[in-house]
Amino acid sequence: MSYNLKSLFFLLFLLLYFPAFSQDHSIARKWNEVILESIRNDFSRPTVHARNLFHFSATIYDVWSAIEKKSETYFLNKENHGYFIPYVQTEFTGDKEDNLNMAISYAAYRVLNHRYEVTPGYEESKKVIDSLFNDLGYDPNFHSVDYTDGNAAALGNYVAENVINYGWQDGSNEQYFYASLYYKASNPPMILQNPGAKSLKDPNRWQPLAFEKFIDQSGNELAGSVPEFEGPEWGLINPFSLEKSSYKELKRDGNLYPIYNDPGPPPKFLNQEAKLNHQYVWNHTFVSIWGSHLDPNDGVLWDISPNKIGNLPINIDKYDIKSLLEIYNPMKGGDRSEGYRINPSTKEPYKEQKVPRGDYTRVIAEFWADGPDSETPPGHWYTILNYVSDHPLFERKFEGYEKLNQLEWDVKSYFILGGALHDAAITAWGLKGYYDYIRPINVIRYLADNGQSSNPNLMSFNPKGIELVDGYVELVEKGDPLSGKNGEHIGKIKVYTWRGHEFIKNPKDDYAGVGWILAENWFPYQRPTFVTPNFAGYISGHSTFSRTAAEVLTFLTGDEYFPGGMGEFIAKKNEFLVFEKGPSQDITLQWATYRDASDQCSLSRIWGGIHPPVDDMPGRVIGKKLGINAFNFGKNYFTVLDNRNLKFNDYAQVNLNKKRVKLNLNKLKDDGFNKIAFYTQKGQKVSAIKLSLLTNKSLPIAQNIYYISLAKGGNFITQKIN
């Protein structure tokens, strides 16, 4: 079955305004569509959106778990990174389904209004948030957090309020709009309208770009012409499942950069003989060469069906820089995937789909770029999950065998996917911040400014220059059309690649095509008001997010294949492309497996001019590990622990008249309890005492205390006391 995903997602957005048409979706799904729409109306900041998606998903999961009582909560009655949210096991009055809808809605309503209040499109987002909430018949003025009398709406408010408070101290610096604490760019900005990269001081470090007008990936015009590095200290943030064994605390410029899953440094540019710079030069030249694949009229036709695309037979776990050529086709483009003989669902061969290579490459560059009106990479994978969940051939079976109802499937799958993508953001941006690696647009121009490093007998030789590649990277010679009116460009470097924005007067009618241009004027295949994301390249966020999500979806569904053996997206002729006219015919992107979709996303960033191979492969390797670990970590919450059978009164008795709590210290210590803590009604910790330090069996209770919790390792039993 073929789907136009953008049309599908837009339809779902409309249905939120008319709930009568969306009754088939769970309450969790409806609110998930709202957060995705809120992301589309926000700045392009994949780190923040990964965090928001996780906190939102964990919030509605906890509400569901508290009412259903067949899974462990994540936040409630758990200590996460030193932050504890007390919760008393409660019976909720009324119909269970009504309670679930109400609690989830109040929780989602509070979290979304808080997280997206200070965003450029909040007015539009709020319309969507309010529309769903009001259509459900709920009262936005109900703010009680006292759920202990069985009020489900109060439970939603309580969980949301505590998750919001958790966010204030999770290392994100949310209170100061996620601003950098200490990062400073090593290089002054590169002025884009000027040729070359003469302002570059350190060719191994990220260089900001100076625009006449900067419009971020989501289509928002930002104040100022030089966007700052987005999220360089994201490694400081509390993770979901990241392993302590993979954690390092590294310092640069006297500042702390925590990182996880260190792949080691990328290739460096050395001020020595040319051969020592080969890996650095080759990786970035690679991007310019692939720019030559962006012309739909070059006569090259590719079969882009799963018959030829996908099924990469190489173990990426064994990747190293020297083995990159085993994965990619450097000149032709793409990778060495073998495709599939048979669709495992239909038992028939995949149907051939031959299209111009230049249409395919441009479509995937824009499809995976997550530009205006998109959900950014983390949200994009939520839309893919929703697409899978809606597929008529899909059965909601956790790990392929445990059948779940719609709501349970949604809350559990959102929870694990959100946690995994949050870990991916922390890992990728922690590495980006520490290694602070440069982007292709800066490198290609810089190397070209230096000259050529291939032949000392030719013009413009410089060991610190670019390597010549026949047909792709050459010298401008006398008589060349690029030599200039007075021969001023003779001896400069020219590249055969996508010609750039100056050849596009009207994106609806023009496309740049491919040809020879001066390398000093090279641009990636992106919008001229955006050009390159405003953060370091190494490692690729898209590769990390995508492979992480692909692993999660594989394990969630118990099947590496999309339902029916194929996922699809239709890019309509001369309608889909935004940067320039195209595609020249309808293009249907097709993926047999989730990993194939992930691999395509990774390749798209090379064709898009954003990443060299060395940024891509570590992201894939790390993403694979993150996805597997997050799934195994998250599913542990789906089993109820024994602590629910523990009774507070077996260990402590509260005397409200005397405002004291009497402890059975011997039983507490014998049963492994180690701490007692006191909290207000809103879950704010007042005090905590280690039981090993207590000799007095009776403790005073302050006036504002509402909950008392007894800690047993990472598990708790909690009692309301008034």
Steps between C-alpha positions, in 0.01 A plus 500: 500500500636843408474800728581864455629560851484878493137483392429242769655707775322814386173309501564387855569860599166607356322220677605644832266791432220258419525218754202318358724396213785378720329265742707210379811648657589470867519804726879459510518510120281811482731683741805369318370666184468823699862496620616426146305802377653708781846394382414611146416844640821528702862577425704221345677359804514121486656467844221690671233314306651162583490597868144634474379187320654281768366698796157520336498127421621405850233724654208337321656156553515561877140617512391192308710272720368653823141432398547166323737363769652240272831671429756683708505877481810688385476822702233429765641350817838465332825683545652619173841663518438603859149635433211319667127545432292354785188307413243315709325201343146627439169361381340738249124544505281455194558330165859397432498612136360839597767533769777411257378750242465770763832445680700473178332811359564716807861383516558563129321836509719629785831372362441623145385846605806531720760369254373690195388823663818683398514399133448699181186309404343463844185686394435236235608215727272617778203495261565132439566425869187683616287357220559141599475568874177697467344255254557229758298706746769571760540808718834684456435683829514181705849506656474265799789255547335304781435172323477293820120524511485321164483802269662411168526861380698587813731208429571642154572841653722346767714296262534791256599745772768267631641417157516873427687550829731212413582680176618809686793305647581232238806682362327653195508859628135533402450802727741695278353368174762224469780754454859385492679524833858543381552390140671754273572451132870478416454658159351832399195473272536423131316764296304293252470754222880531488691234305729259682557455872778745574374570853551137607772478766470138618396255223419233758239700688147610424458835331176700527344647186403862446181550299332803355184337637490170691188285490530184705417150377139542616455821302532751787696818437739557790627828630864565416699368208726248678315209665677355804590135558180319604547272804881466535468388864210260451710220648423651843134395483347212694468204263249217473704182466857606420750268663735633766775285350483709180528832687805727495563843644728684262624856512571749225596861546470443875131399477327168564353305210340174615472249216363151447613230256812678384591391144834682516594816311423566135787540251700812564653757268872524569735777395739246351543292186193433292476124558433557871194703408364242256210368712390850592518626141345189344200496735400856420580483129269198495208736576577725205528199267159372608363843415549393137216249544232768536404553136188315377606542137842332519360182343572278801206279599481307827266231623406644839271216606601251771598284208827701492493742796552374856641189663852626561702179554774666705534477878513866597626406847840436344514842337814710505605797292714293267211263417258767382553414135361155573164658584458780245524530122713815502457601135168348396328583830310300757623197688574138423159369605378193314123539513254216556389217274158453658252702704454275807139610539375452145754227409541683169801692363505874563384694194775691320481881518750669266530876541758771428773483763487880531133486598557229758796674662327837518178352638672310781719802579187707559281224647750420775619859544192573714457853379204738541179347635689190612535332838885507503678160501365371835142590413543362148549153648185542710310561175651182359393310813147640459503403133590143599234490773234610249595251231210262427736201503657589834406320821582675827708221647777603735821328382283321247307278740321690783184657355419840649201727471548826316563717805745262664693464173520875456612590853761223515641557152515880547670452836781279371548689173509831689756374750719360223495820292570707812810285559596545134484880535709495819759273340527668160500858630734416786748381236425797276572737787825334602653427159360826355567374146481707187240478220560428127411852383785642704750226412440490124538875468802508734688224318424662166638831629827319580532345154562139392708244689521229231781604267791734580560542127161663442373848582389595852676216679464511877530199735204647688279514193229279351575178311428504125251246364464474121156609393404629844777717650729676256699818439364795306728541200539760231200500269270341758152661513564556872833679446343845529503807273863571574615150588472581871378148586773307316664263746198485728317177586180409320258221591240312297199503727158653567529854368327680786237760575609766250366277225154491660299817451165338578496164685166412336639533149879458522746239609874558525622180342860383509811656346840651567515778758780665694551299818520825697128544425388147594168460680323192632164401357299700755300820518719814463358643822597188695796328324625284789369422853643726767696243692807284443495212256661206681303285563195514274183560699285366216697174484489458878130580534401285205693185584390528864135524393535223241627260767218596737231448234655166405483372856163662581329332208700178513570540129776679311264558205235767458145359500436328170874490439525862390458857623436770240493876448390670177675819382281654231642633174603869522326533837717341766833679470537831679857606417445481124260363237430129512494213504462456125262207560317340790751334734394236750750447780486137607656318793478130576630536856530770763878473474480562125310824570768594752781428253326713238471786747875477564586507129265794447715719722803444274299588187359795691855628559469489877723208607805314373510120546703531819209680669252241377638159594573562871142625529367175354721284722410690816133522404480122468633460853276772642184357347562149631595621848206740527252235394629245751512763774152634427318170475608415855244755616223292347526243780351583841753488783439334836514830689131560427418234755697677772293687757618826653330424831709186541805720539379833636202650683394861469357689797346817363401628843859499613634578151748214519576180314611189693737270312558129536872541439593135539244382242588785265868415510445126482280541187756718327352849542761773513330841510193694612395820321234768553316688222242774450170444316665611174777248540769741618757331725527653845754263655653155467677293766709184468356233728852383589555833676186478713497393862173670591202295381268803499533796260312833489277586203515860380179695438524492118566126466250309288688183397747277680706252295711207610778416255619149423779546249327646196151395617269686736183467701322827559229608740269801499485625858222761518 
